[in-house]
Amino acid sequence: MTQTKEELLEEIEKLIAYGREEPTINPALLEYLEIEDLINTKAKLLERVGVLSDEDKAWLEQFKKYE
């Protein structure tokens, strides 16, 4: 399943904003970012799971896609 820019940006924002109340990414950035940039950003954020607590890891698992 291919994600749209909007879907990827929403997931990236959730990953960045975890534990915060305010939004962290301006949705207007969508027109400037390529889908590959968003995919790479999401992947980099997911790589950080190794340094998080077990509770954080469980929360992040919802963003992983298994094929």
C-alpha positions in Angstrom: 0.0 0.0 0.0 1.4 3.4 -1.0 0.9 6.2 1.4 0.1 9.7 0.3 2.1 12.7 1.3 -0.6 13.7 3.8 -0.6 10.3 5.4 3.2 10.3 5.7 3.3 13.8 7.1 0.7 12.9 9.7 2.7 9.9 10.9 5.9 11.9 10.9 4.3 14.6 13.0 3.0 12.0 15.5 6.5 10.5 15.7 8.2 13.9 16.3 5.5 15.2 18.6 5.2 12.1 20.8 4.7 13.4 24.3 3.9 16.9 23.3 0.6 18.6 22.8 1.4 21.2 20.2 1.8 20.4 16.5 5.4 20.3 15.2 5.1 20.4 11.4 3.4 23.0 9.3 1.2 21.1 6.7 2.1 23.8 4.1 5.4 22.0 3.8 3.7 19.3 1.8 4.0 21.2 -1.5 7.8 21.5 -1.0 8.6 17.9 0.1 8.8 15.0 -2.2 7.2 11.7 -1.1 10.7 10.1 -0.9 11.8 12.8 1.5 8.9 12.0 3.8 9.5 8.2 3.6 13.2 8.8 4.5 12.3 11.1 7.4 9.8 8.5 8.8 12.4 5.8 8.4 15.0 7.8 10.3 12.5 8.5 13.1 11.6 4.8 13.4 15.4 3.9 13.6 15.5 5.8 16.9 13.2 3.2 18.5 16.3 1.4 20.0 17.0 4.3 22.4 13.4 4.6 23.7 11.7 3.0 26.7 9.5 -0.1 26.2 6.4 2.0 26.5 7.6 4.3 23.7 8.6 1.3 21.6 5.1 -0.2 21.9 3.6 3.2 20.8 5.9 3.4 17.8 5.1 -0.1 16.6 1.8 1.1 15.3 3.7 3.0 12.5 5.7 0.0 11.3 4.3 -1.7 8.2 5.1 -5.4 7.8 4.9 -7.1 4.4 
